[in-house]
């Protein structure tokens, strides 16, 4: 039986997280709900699993698969919480990259 090794190098995870946060912020600022749903369910969940952040993976999946949200604002509030959790994950990630000037 072939086993798939899902461990990515820390630098790849760091860069992936930075890209993911940038994509989420951009979609959030534009109010692109479809893009936010895709990023939350597919990309955040994938990154969190690779990084060993199981609770974050479950939170991102639950945003889409659990009880339907009643409004756009409620969805955006949950997305904001997900972005905050990713920021916290970035802060506790080993060997954190230095922020770049924009």
C-alpha positions, -999 to 999 in steps of 0.1 A, spaced: 0 0 0 14 34 -10 14 60 17 12 97 8 36 119 28 17 151 35 45 169 54 57 200 36 88 219 44 83 248 69 93 274 44 67 262 19 40 262 46 50 298 56 49 310 21 16 292 14 1 308 45 12 343 34 -3 337 0 -35 324 15 -39 353 38 -33 377 9 -59 359 -12 -84 360 17 -79 397 24 -83 406 -12 -115 386 -17 -128 400 16 -121 436 6 -139 430 -27 -168 412 -11 -163 382 -33 -184 356 -14 -178 328 -39 -140 332 -38 -141 334 0 -161 302 2 -137 285 -21 -106 297 -2 -121 288 32 -133 253 23 -105 242 -1 -74 262 5 -75 270 42 -85 234 50 -57 220 28 -31 243 43 -42 236 79 -40 199 74 -5 201 60 5 223 89 -10 200 115 -36 226 125 -65 202 128 -88 226 147 -83 253 120 -91 227 93 -123 218 110 -133 254 115 -128 262 78 -148 231 67 -175 239 92 -179 274 78 -193 258 46 -207 224 57 -224 231 90 -257 250 96 -265 274 68 -256 310 76 -286 334 77 -270 364 60 -240 378 41 -229 397 71 -229 365 92 -208 347 66 -183 376 65 -181 377 103 -171 340 102 -146 347 75 -131 375 96 -127 350 124 -110 325 101 -86 352 90 -79 360 126 -72 323 134 -48 322 104 -30 353 118 -26 335 151 -13 304 133 12 326 116 24 340 149 30 306 164 45 290 133 82 281 139 108 301 120 83 328 110 93 348 80 101 385 85 72 407 71 80 424 39 75 461 32 47 469 8 
